[in-house]
Amino acid sequence: MSLLFKELDYRPTPMGVLSLRRRRELSLDIDVYEIKLNEEYLMSSLFTDAEIALADLGLAELDRDNLDVVVGGLGLGYTAKAALDNPKTGKLTVLDTLPEVIEWHQQGLLPLGEQLSNDPRCALVHGDFFGASLSNTPGMNPDAPEKRHDAILLDVDHSPGNVLHEDHKCLYTKDGLAKLAAHLVPGGIFALWSTEMPEPWFEENLKSAFETIRADVIKFKHPLIDREDINTVYVARTKA
């Protein structure tokens, strides 16, 4: 049995103090992994339904093989793992602005780290997803900057209206989304995870940059209390 609580790593970063913790949830008889930034919880392995749904719903829209997929935000790796589990995925680039999170996976401190690091289709890249999204370079993968992508999946901010850094706000504007859409092939997919219910202002911004959009509400049970929680996955498609 694991120790009831252990801080696996603790690092100062430009965004604040980042920590990785593992604790034993006795009521469920499982280890829970949590990432915190300062005093704010970024993610927990207790809640992974929506992160997995982000990849499942986004890639389900594409009916071709050997997909080139980009994930913005590595975190605990559940979106990336779901993308790799899809047989249509041929190449996956995961961009994360925090090299510490990439190191945790490469060092095997997280349960999915070995699977992601050792999969030849997957590249864990230290990079600024938001800067790359707003750039004029066609592709977002530094190793293939001229190649556009079939799908871009984003799981970084809490929601378009509740961002981790002020610089991220530019992406959720009409202009920012138009620049992101330019990194996709015709008929490509942009999917975004949010902790909030669908936000009409953001749906309008998506409609300005994509041919079709929808917002799927993901419902899941809180594992510790008798309560249903919700997240949203936005799925937007460029013109074919």
Disulfide bonds with the S-S distance in Angstrom:
none
